[in-house]
Amino acid sequence: MMADREVTVGRDGDWERAGLSAGRVAGIFEREAELFESRTPESARLLRLAERRMPRGVPMGWMADLYPNPPVFAAGGEGSSFRDVDDNVYLDFNLCDL
């Protein structure tokens, strides 16, 4: 699912100046995308259900393109952490309401 998305891995030369190849960065991204997908099956199922009711499964269409990964569905939270329906815990760094 996520492997089909085109991802920009930086401006021309950014990774090379940092001592990394763009191909290596793309490979790391793909590995992390596969790990994310394997850890969020219930969120993926809920997204498919949501797509039957809302365009692209989110309340506002522009939200679907905010991040290269599909959305997770929150089950609860406390303070700056939240847990998704797959029982993964995240630290919320978002400092504003989009």
Number of C-alpha atoms within 10 A of each C-alpha: 10 14 14 6 9 8 12 9 15 11 8 9 12 13 16 11 9 8 9 12 15 18 11 12 14 14 12 11 15 15 13 12 18 13 11 14 17 11 14 19 14 16 19 19 10 15 19 13 12 15 12 10 11 13 13 17 19 15 12 10 12 10 13 16 10 11 8 14 15 19 17 18 16 16 13 12 14 7 7 10 12 16 17 17 16 16 14 13 15 13 11 11 8 8 6 5 4 6
